[in-house]
Amino acid sequence: MGIVKPFSTITEMFVNVTDTFANDKRPMYQYKKDGKYHDLSFKKMREWVEQFAGGLAALSLSKSDRLAIISENRPEWVVTDIATLFVGAVDVPIYPTLTAKQEEYILNDSGTKIAVVSNQYQLNKLLKVRDDIKSLEHIIVMSDIDTSGEHNVYTMESVCEMGKKYIEENPDFLRKSVAKVSPDDLLTIIYTSGTTGNPKGVMLTHNNLVSNIVATVSIIKIDSTDLLLSFLPLCHSFERMAGYYTAMACGCTVAYAESIDTVRDNLLEIRPTIVTTVPRLFERIYSRIKLQVESSPPARQKIFNWALEVGRKHAESQKQGKGGIILKGQHALADKLVFSKLKERTGGRIRFFVSGGAALARELGEFFEAVGIQIVEGYGLTETSPVISANRLDDYKFGTVGKPIPGVEVKIAEDGEILTRGPNIMKGYYNDKRATEETIDKDGWLHTGDIGIFDAAGHLVITDRKKHLFVSSGGKNIAPQPLENLFLQSKYIDQFVLIGDKRMFLSALIVPDYDALKEYADSHKLPYKTKEDITKIPEVHKLIDEDIRRLQKDLANYERVRRFAILERPLSIEDGEITPTMKVRRKIVEERYRDLIEGMYQGVN
């Protein structure tokens, strides 16, 4: 069925969908509480949104005012978002992992009037800087906590009670408010997580998002029979458009994972048909499978490797429209012995995964394709609402990000930068005219900052970030991202940061896969007490060195890693070293480990 009913604004989309499925027994959302999943119907969500919208109006939130959402993924996030749009206001989503000072900057820059936070912890954080945010009038807490001791702090439930009363006194309020929302109205200001300096507020209109939803659904078929598992942050443009708005437009049910750490368990509980994710999930699944296979008896390893080869041949034959009886029989056996068990780990009903946020290594895509799990990779930016291009279910090529979606133009500039133009392009950066003019030229082309090419079939290939290109002291241009993806194929490496800009040779900071190293140490009777001890064992250092040498044997000399340092703890979102979509903040990491990095270059002439 695809999109349930045509719409021109996100508010109209919500009204259409909740009207259509008002009496549906199928839930609109599922969330986990007290150890089990609970359902929220389309009718209940509609009532909740209307009540909260009335409460926001009672607190004087009106057209063009800004409201911030500081919360983890939960149904209340959706209620807050849609209710804000109902009154014509603009929401400002903020990662709940940010510090109080970072929140203070965004709230001040956006001129936020009301902030909605998830729980006591988020409230305490905001209260520390509240007096320094002049525009902030009210704070609302999603969880049911005691707010009586704080001035102008309310629970979501109490605001909904205000809303019921407000709607009784103003019966035409909702109809009139929704009718006033137009496609060109500002919908949201999303502050991008920059690697340095203060973040910039990306202004997106209803039409920006609507055009992207409609174009995406026209090439990737989703309908009301689908069940999505959501775990990427809703405040990120990729999850918001794909895992939230697009799912809603098609009448899907969305279930929220408890956290990124529980996704494995939630997959088995929910048994979704679609999951939107980032490459990091596939890297982890692949590493676990590889580790388990290599620790299995030789006979099992042989069966797995045979099945994988059959899967690769079968996938290739399907693309070419071929495939004889013998191969089909072999594939049926491989599926029974191996692939079905792997697919059960994702719940057993996955139609496909949608991957975005970072580049997916070709090897990962081909591996999962061989076992019968399809990954659809797309590409985009917050500034482009976000999708620019995407592979299709019937037209895909790993190592590329597919072809431009309908209505979106893409061209390659003379210096290799990817430029794009279309109805999905942001209105601009909030309060930053200069940055807007530097990003969008006079002809409407947005400069992505990414370097890429089109292959012979018209698929877009991202080679690296323009500003992340290394230039060695010998004058060689080096794109770090493809090299980092190469080394992540090692089962002993969990995170890998390449170092080498303006230096004589490449080095690396490595976070090892501790489970793989622990198993190696145990099997070789190497003594250790803590996981940090493992990284100091000479044999372990040699093991990783040999794996790096193996993986880089076909690289040019200037692309090879000559030295590396092992970090004793993972890079984390909380410490500001990676973004919520698992991209490394390279400059922050290099500054934090400056002494360690300089040590790798000492004594080199």
Secondary structure, DSSP 4 states (H G I P E B T S, - for coil): --SSS--SSHHHHHHHHHHHTTT-SS-SEEEEETTEEEEE-HHHHHHHHHHHHHHHHHTT--TT-EEEEE--SSHHHHHHHHHHHHTT-EEEEE-TTS-HHHHHHHHHHHTEEEEEESSHHHHHHHHTTGGG-TT--EEEESS----TTSTTEEEHHHHHHHHHHHHHH-TTHHHHHHHH--TTSEEEEEE---SSSS--EEEEEHHHHHHHHHHHHHHS---TT-EEEE-S-TTSHHIIIIIIIIHHHTT-EEEE-S-GGGHHHHHHHH--SEEEE-HHHHHHHHHHHHHHHHTS-HHHHHHHHHHHHHHHHHHHHHHTT---HHHHHHHHHHIIIIIHHHHHTTTS---EEEE-SSPPPHHHHHHHHHTT--EEEEEE-GGGSSEEEE-BTTB--TTS--EEPTT-EEEE-TTSEEEEESTTS-SEETT-HHHHHHHB-TTS-EEEEEEEEE-TTS-EEEEEEGGG-EE-TTS-EE-HHHHHHHHTTSTTEEEEEEE-TTSSSEEEEEEE-HHHHHHHHHHTT---SSHHHHHT-HHHHHHHHHHHHHHTTTS-GGGSEEEEEE-SS---TTTTSB-TT--B-HHHHHHHTHHHHHHHHTT--
